[in-house]
């Protein structure tokens, strides 16, 4: 570690290892306690939160119906609130293991800021004051963007995805019977993927601080990014509905532009000016 604190610099390898062991013990204890509490309340959480996008009264579907009233020419005739999914269980132990895994995943998401705080307490004594300020801002910014991405994934991307996939049929002879395992795999993948995707500005900022990325990169490839992001939005919302497509495209594109704003201008451009 680079040294800001003399006592931290004088710590031996085994003392550092003991400090790290203490951090890991507190993190595991926190996750275990949160997991137990969530396990107790998981049936209610499952019905009201995780299975919320299965029902037509989910907030996202109600919002789409309001958009349909404003732009009736851009929407289909079927109201979004008519949508519903019935899940089935096809394996004996699936519901028990999903009960446990959902408690663990949700505990990890909820406790994420505290886990980062524990890690910060371990590395903080070995940093200089300017490094502490930069790391503090990065941790706060990263946590905020992660939960914002989780929110976008839960309220926007996952409902649109599950709505399309649940209604899609290769043949009318093949009825859709969606298992709880398949639903949960898609739920966890999309929500966590969006949380990680929203860390793009933080990654761009870190690469910019290291001199590996500049604003000119985003300016040069902006048109390529627009096309790629439109394709991504079309994949997520393949209904041919332009309003729904842009509801997904706009926040992801804003993420791209926000990442560019955090980057420095290249030295060559500065010297030309």
C-alpha positions in Angstrom: 0.0 0.0 0.0 1.1 3.5 -0.7 1.6 5.2 2.7 -0.5 7.9 4.3 -0.4 6.4 7.8 2.9 5.5 9.5 1.3 2.9 11.8 -0.3 1.2 8.8 3.1 1.2 7.0 4.7 -0.5 10.0 2.2 -3.3 10.0 3.7 -6.7 9.1 2.3 -9.0 6.5 0.6 -11.1 9.2 -1.0 -8.0 10.8 -2.3 -7.0 7.4 -3.7 -10.6 6.9 -5.4 -10.4 10.4 -7.0 -7.1 9.4 -8.2 -8.5 6.1 -9.5 -11.6 8.0 -11.5 -9.2 10.3 -13.0 -7.5 7.3 -14.0 -10.7 5.7 -15.5 -12.0 8.9 -17.6 -8.9 9.3 -18.7 -9.1 5.7 -19.7 -12.8 6.0 -21.5 -12.1 9.3 -23.4 -9.2 7.8 -24.4 -11.3 4.7 -25.4 -14.2 6.8 -27.6 -12.1 9.1 -29.2 -10.2 6.2 -29.7 -13.6 4.4 -31.5 -15.1 7.4 -33.8 -12.0 7.8 -34.6 -12.0 4.1 -35.2 -15.8 4.1 -37.9 -15.3 6.8 -39.6 -12.5 4.8 -38.8 -13.9 1.3 -42.4 -15.3 0.6 -43.8 -11.8 0.9 -40.9 -10.2 -0.9 -41.2 -12.8 -3.7 -44.9 -12.2 -4.2 -44.8 -8.4 -4.1 -41.4 -7.6 -5.7 -39.8 -10.5 -7.6 -43.1 -11.7 -9.1 -44.4 -8.1 -9.6 -43.6 -8.1 -13.4 -45.8 -11.2 -13.8 -48.9 -9.2 -13.1 -50.7 -6.7 -15.3 -50.9 -4.1 -12.5 -47.1 -3.7 -12.4 -46.1 -0.1 -12.4 -44.3 -0.3 -15.7 -47.3 -1.8 -17.5 -49.6 0.9 -16.1 -47.1 3.5 -17.3 -47.2 2.0 -20.8 -50.9 2.2 -20.9 -50.7 5.9 -20.0 -48.2 6.4 -22.9 -50.6 4.5 -25.1 -53.3 7.0 -24.3 -51.0 9.9 -25.2 -49.7 8.2 -28.4 -52.4 5.8 -29.6 -51.1 5.7 -33.1 -47.8 4.2 -31.9 -49.1 1.4 -29.8 -51.0 -1.8 -30.4 -54.6 -2.5 -29.5 -53.8 -4.7 -26.6 -53.4 -2.9 -23.3 -50.2 -3.6 -21.4 -52.1 -4.3 -18.2 -53.8 -7.3 -19.9 -50.5 -9.1 -19.5 -50.0 -11.9 -16.9 -47.7 -14.9 -16.4 -48.4 -18.1 -14.5 -45.2 -19.9 -13.4 -44.8 -23.6 -12.8 -42.4 -25.7 -10.8 -41.1 -28.8 -12.5 -38.4 -30.0 -10.0 -39.0 -31.2 -6.5 -36.4 -29.0 -4.7 -36.5 -25.9 -6.9 -38.7 -23.8 -4.7 -36.5 -24.4 -1.6 -33.3 -23.7 -3.4 -34.7 -20.6 -5.1 -35.9 -19.5 -1.6 -32.3 -19.7 -0.4 -30.6 -18.3 -3.5 -32.9 -15.3 -3.8 -32.3 -14.5 -0.1 -28.5 -14.6 -0.7 -28.6 -12.5 -3.9 -30.9 -9.9 -2.4 -28.7 -9.8 0.7 -25.7 -9.2 -1.5 -27.4 -6.4 -3.3 -28.7 -4.7 -0.2 -25.5 -5.0 1.7 -23.3 -3.9 -1.2 -22.6 -0.4 0.2 -21.7 -1.7 3.6 -19.4 -4.3 2.1 -17.6 -1.5 0.2 -17.4 0.5 3.4 -15.7 -2.4 5.1 -13.2 -2.7 2.3 -12.7 1.1 2.4 -11.9 0.9 6.1 -9.2 -1.7 5.3 -7.4 0.3 2.5 -8.0 3.8 3.8 -5.1 4.0 6.3 -2.6 3.2 3.5 -3.7 6.0 1.2 -2.5 9.6 0.9 -5.1 12.3 1.5 -5.7 13.0 -2.2 -6.0 9.3 -2.9 -8.6 9.0 -0.1 -10.7 11.8 -1.6 -10.6 10.2 -5.0 -11.4 6.8 -3.7 -14.2 8.1 -1.5 -15.9 9.8 -4.5 -15.4 6.7 -6.6 -17.0 4.4 -4.0 -20.0 6.7 -3.5 -20.4 7.2 -7.3 -20.1 3.5 -8.0 -22.7 2.6 -5.4 -25.2 5.2 -6.7 -24.8 4.0 -10.3 -25.1 0.3 -9.3 -28.4 0.8 -7.6 -29.6 3.1 -10.4 -28.8 0.3 -12.9 -30.6 -2.3 -10.7 -33.6 0.0 -10.7 -33.6 0.4 -14.5 -33.2 -3.3 -14.9 -36.1 -4.2 -12.5 -38.6 -1.5 -13.6 -37.8 -1.2 -17.3 -35.6 -3.8 -19.0 -36.8 -7.0 -17.2 -40.6 -6.3 -17.6 -40.1 -5.6 -21.3 -38.0 -8.7 -21.8 -40.2 -11.0 -19.9 -43.3 -9.6 -21.5 -41.9 -10.3 -25.0 -40.5 -13.7 -24.2 -43.6 -15.0 -22.4 -45.8 -14.2 -25.4 -43.4 -15.3 -28.1 -44.3 -18.6 -29.8 -42.4 -20.4 -32.5 -45.5 -22.4 -33.2 -49.1 -22.3 -31.9 -48.7 -26.0 -31.2 -46.1 -25.2 -28.5 -47.7 -23.5 -25.5 -45.5 -21.6 -23.2 -45.2 -23.0 -19.7 -42.6 -21.0 -17.9 -40.7 -22.6 -15.0 -39.7 -20.7 -11.9 -36.1 -21.6 -12.5 -36.1 -20.0 -15.9 -37.8 -16.9 -14.6 -35.3 -16.5 -11.8 -32.3 -17.0 -14.0 -33.5 -14.3 -16.4 -34.5 -12.0 -13.5 -31.1 -12.2 -11.7 -29.1 -12.0 -15.0 -30.9 -8.9 -16.3 -31.1 -7.0 -13.0 -27.4 -7.6 -12.1 -26.3 -7.0 -15.7 -27.9 -3.6 -15.7 -26.3 -2.8 -12.3 -22.9 -3.6 -13.7 -23.6 -1.8 -17.0 -24.3 1.4 -15.1 -20.8 1.1 -13.7 -19.6 2.2 -17.2 -19.1 5.8 -16.2 -17.0 4.8 -13.2 -14.9 2.5 -15.4 -14.5 5.3 -18.0 -13.5 7.8 -15.2 -10.9 5.4 -13.8 -9.5 4.7 -17.3 -9.4 8.4 -17.9 -7.5 9.0 -14.7 -5.0 6.4 -15.9 -4.6 8.2 -19.2 -6.0 5.2 -21.2 -9.2 6.8 -22.4 -10.2 10.3 -23.5 -13.3 12.1 -24.5 -12.3 12.0 -28.2 -12.9 8.2 -28.1 -16.6 8.7 -27.3 -16.9 11.5 -29.9 -15.2 9.5 -32.6 -17.4 6.4 -32.1 -20.7 8.2 -31.2 -22.5 7.3 -34.4 -21.4 3.7 -34.0 -22.6 3.7 -30.4 -26.0 5.1 -31.4 -26.5 2.3 -33.9 -25.3 -0.4 -31.5 -27.5 0.9 -28.7 -30.5 1.1 -30.9 -30.0 -2.5 -31.9 -29.6 -3.4 -28.2 -32.8 -1.6 -27.4 -34.6 -3.3 -30.3 -33.5 -6.7 -29.0 -34.8 -5.9 -25.5 -38.1 -4.5 -26.9 -38.7 -6.3 -30.2 -42.3 -5.3 -30.4 -42.0 -2.7 -33.2 -43.2 -0.1 -30.8 -41.0 3.1 -31.2 -42.1 4.7 -27.9 -41.1 1.6 -25.9 -37.9 1.3 -27.9 -36.8 4.8 -27.1 -37.8 4.4 -23.4 -35.0 1.8 -23.3 -32.6 3.5 -25.7 -32.6 7.0 -24.0 -31.3 6.0 -20.6 -28.6 3.8 -22.0 -27.5 6.5 -24.5 -27.5 9.0 -21.7 -25.1 6.6 -19.8 -22.8 6.7 -22.8 -22.8 10.6 -22.9 -22.4 10.8 -19.2 -19.3 8.6 -19.4 -17.9 10.9 -22.0 -18.4 14.0 -19.8 -16.4 12.4 -17.0 -13.3 12.1 -19.3 -10.5 14.6 -19.9 -9.9 16.1 -23.3 -6.8 14.7 -25.0 -3.5 16.6 -24.7 -3.3 16.9 -28.5 -6.6 18.7 -28.7 -5.8 21.0 -25.8 -2.5 22.0 -27.5 -4.3 22.7 -30.8 -6.7 25.0 -29.0 
